[in-house]
Amino acid sequence: MYLDWFVGTMKKTFNIEVKREDVGYEAHDFYHEEIDDLLIPTEHLEKLPDPLLIEAISYVDDKGYEWIAGYVLEEETRKKLYEVWIRNGEQIAYEIYVD
């Protein structure tokens, strides 16, 4: 799990201190047709495995904003293929690591 990455990114990028114990985590396998465009747009899905493993780390800050960092991993190597950041149900950033 990328917990330290999440905590570090929240501090460095968004200037929000996050305690590890306040973070939620879940992981799911999805087929492309099950994935909402908010999470991964169709043009990005085409570059990712089908089915794919999405892990999500979530946190609710002091103002009540829900932050979610979702990332797609290559299951055997655990290499990050894609990441998306969502705040209060709106995508605010993404990065794709495959061609």
N, C-alpha and C positions, 0 to 999 in steps of 0.2 A: 504494500500500500504506500502511496505517496504522501503520507501525512506531513512529514517534515517539509516537503516541497510546498504543500498547501499553506501551512503556517508561515513559511518564509515568503511566499508570494503575496499573501494577504498583507504582511508587514511592509515588504519592499515596494509593491506596486500600488496598494490601496491604503497604506498607512493605518492598518487595523491590526491591533494585537489580538491574537487568537490563542486560547489555551487548548492544548491537545485534547483535554477531557471534555471540551465543549463541542467537539466535532463529531458529526455523524458520518457513517460510511455504508455503502451498499454496492453490490456488483451483480450484473445481470448479463446473460447472453441474449442478443436480439438478432432477428433477421431484418434486413434492410426495410422491408415493407412495414415493420412494426415501429420504426423510428420517426418521431416528429421532426419537422424541418427546424423547429426551434433548437433542438439538440444538435442535429447534424444536417445541414442542407443537402439536397439530393446530389448536387454536383460534387460534394465532398465524399458522400457515401460511395460513389462509383469507384473511388480509389482505395476503399477499405474492404477487409474481408467480410464475407457473408456466410454464416452468421458472424457477429463480432461480440467481443467482451467489452462492456462499458462499466467502468468503476466510477463512482460518484462520491465526492466528499462534500458535506454540507455544513453550514454554520449560520446561525442567526445572530446578528450583531446587536449592540445596545439600543439601536434605533428601530429594531424590529425588521431590518432588511435581511432577506434570506439570500445567502451566497451559495452557489453550487459550482464546483469545478468537476466537470465530467471528462474522462479520458478513455480512449480506446487503446487497448493493449494487444500486442501480438501474444497470444496465449502461451506459447512455449518459451519465448525469450523474455517476456514481460517488458519488452521495449514499447515505449509510448509512440503510437501512430497518429494520434489526434487528441487535441484538448479543446474544451469549450468552457467559457465562464458565463454564468447566468446570475443575474441579480434581480430578485423579485419578479421572476418569470420572463425577463428580457435578456437576450444574448448580448453580452458586452464585449466579448473578445473570443477569438479562436486561433488555433495554430494547427496546421497540418504538417506532418513530418514525413509523408510519403509522396512520391511523384505520381 
